[in-house]
Amino acid sequence: MHEKQKHVYVGVDLHKQHHVAVIINCWQEKLEEIKFENKPSAFSTFLLDIDKLTEEGLTPVFGLEDVGGYGRALAQYLTDHGQVVKEVNPALSYAERKSHVTVQKSDSWDAECVARILVRQLSQLHDAKPHDLYWSIQQLVTRRNALVKAQGALKNQLHIQLSHHYPSYKKFFSEVDGKTALAFWERYPSPSCLEGVSIKQLTTFLLEVSHNTCSVKKANEILKLVIVVESIVRHILFGKQEIGKVERELKELMSLLDFQLDSMPGIDLVTASALIAEVGDVRRFPNANKLARFAGIAPVYFGSGGKGKEQKSKQGNRALHALFYNLAVQQVQVAKGSKLPRNPVFHAYYQRKLKEGKTKGQALVCIMRRLVNIVYGMMKHKIAYELPIIKEKEIV
């Protein structure tokens, strides 16, 4: 019996209130369609229905497009009960729908497309492992990104208001959302609030909030250049507090995993948590090559008629690709003051690739590919990064 004949294939179309499952055999013949609610009490009934449809000697295989959102509870239930659950990239099922002469869209057809992908690519699909810890880190990273994005919008609003009330505010505060600046905007949102305030009073206030870094000269400049500002400042201060809380929660969860990603130059708590949120359990990748393909860093071969070449991939997880790109840029950066590279090894490697005729972008891709190997090893074996020692003549 062929390996494919040993299974029945269950594709599930996931939704907030309910799921639709379609069961097919290895010849892609539709056996049954089941609609069930998205709640744990309905999952047991669903699994019993699958067992009734499965002939003796056959094993059901489940395919889910999303194991981190609406499908997380189902994926967790199925894996806890020893079922084989595969994560199907939505791009694959989308391509399956588009490949037919008559393009249709329904819950039933979507689920069947997922099942068809299972039949053809079962050995290539990743196992779905919705671990609670990785999911929690992913949610915190998403929450922090949303807060940072909101902070950017609030800073722009504050800039517009301050440009009206304090046209020359940049002359006395370099950062509109700095600690001292926010304290000042909160106390004096418009020039009218400074009426009757002496230089001594303002100096005392600024010295207190800036920890004795502001001077009498600064207070004098502000008084000489003399809303909605109060509301925006409160929101920015609240946002900063929330980001701090999220980062503290992230730090606690990261300590449970015992990774040492922050031992590499350029990786801090935020970057490390973002990497873990996108990679998940690194054990689902047999080797670093699989992780590189997942991140869209490995080249893809395009050819026809015996001719072709490898080209840069535009597929894969783009968020993870962006993380490795930013990390690669940081590895070749040179400090402004000392003019020493942050990572001499990668800086020397980067310069060598440029001398070989590669463009800056191609050289960065080479570094990204090496970083995948390093990060994969650090996560798999939970080891720290050790900067290799190179000879001075190798450092450009």
WOMO-V435909 format. One line per field, one symbol per residue. ss: DSSP state (H for helix, E for strand, C for the rest). burial: b if it has 9 or more other ideal C-beta (glycine too) atoms within 8 Angstrom, else e. Layout:
ss = ???
burial = ???
This chain:
ss = CCHHHHEEEEEEECCCCEEEEEEECCCCCEEEEEEEECCHHHHHHHHHHHHHHCCCCCEEEEEECCCCCCCHHHHHHHHHCCCEEEECCHHHHHHHHHCCCCCCCCHHHHHHHHHHHHHHHHHHCEECCCCHHHHHHHHHHHHHHHHHHHHHHHHHHHHHHHHHHCCCHHHCCCCCCCHHHHHHHHHCCCHHHHCCCCHHHHHHHHHHHCCCCCCHHHHHHHHHCCCCHHHHHHHHHHHHHHHHHHHHHHHHHHHHHCCCHHHCCCCCHHHHHHHHHHHCCHHHCCCHHHHHHHCCCCCEEEEECCEEEEECCCCCCHHHHHHHHHHHHHHCCECCCCCCECCHHHHHHHHHHHHCCCCHHHHHHHHHHHHHHHHHHHHHHCCCCCCCCCCHHHCC
burial = eeeeebbbbbbbbbbeeebbbbbbebebebeebbebebeeebbebbbebbeebbeeebebbbbbbbbeebbbbbbbbbbeeebebbbbeeebbeebbeeeeeeeeebbbbbbbbbbbbbebbeebebbbbeebbbbbbebbbbbeebbebbeebbebbbebbbebbeebeebbeebbbebbbbbbbebbebebbeebebeebbebbbebbeeebeeebbbbbbebeeebbebbbbbbebbebbeebbebbbebbeeeebbbebbebbebbbbbbbbbbbbebeebeebebbbbbbbbbebeeeeeeeeeeeebeebbeebbebbbbbbbbbbebbeeeeebbbbbbbbbbbbbbeeebeeebbbbbbbbbbbbbbbbbbeeeeebeeeebeeeebe
